[in-house]
Amino acid sequence: QVVDELSVHQALFSEDCCVSPLMLAVATKQPKMTKIILNNILLDKNNHWHYSFTVKKIEDWMPDNIKIGDKLIHVLAKSNDVKSLQLVIEKFSKKEIDLNATSLSLTPLMLAAKCGHKEMVQALIEEGADPYLCVDGDNNAYKVAKQQNFNEIAEYIQWAAIKKDYSKAFVRAFLDADYPLAEKIYKQGELVNNVQDDETGMTLLVCAAQEGNERLVQLLVASGDDVN
């Protein structure tokens, strides 16, 4: 199923098709075709439809990386085509960058992590994907990468999340009892004093004292937490 430059206008906005031409070009890793289609999209009401088009059924001829429930952003994440991602975001918007793929309940960042696409993971985070975002409970991009043994990607996601909010990351590490990581975060970034746990309302200093963690108590007091 090839969409050439001459047939773009006829095929582009056919709402009866199973997959959009732009999605197909991305899935089959044809950056030149992707660019041709993008350059022929007119900025009208169809623009939004083409970006938000959802795959509703699968045909035998479709590439394996297209699944029911996918939108363009999900196929982009799985393709590892960073240049096309940047072109699409420039043409449309970033509003669906954290959208779940209904077939797998994974965000684009999680899909890229699952596939081991480090460049795409980096690009999605740079474009605003949330490294903290959890789906189906506590599943997130970091855990997805670890499950697939993509440890370098997992570490990149972890530190992208930490740099986004050192205090929030410190809380998470502490509540997960990952004290070595908590100390590493303390040394890397500036913490907000007297930060509270959202669930208990207690400050980290109180939690650390209750846990009997002398080292963390010392760190928090040294950073200026109120002992009173």
Disulfide bonds with the S-S distance in Angstrom:
none
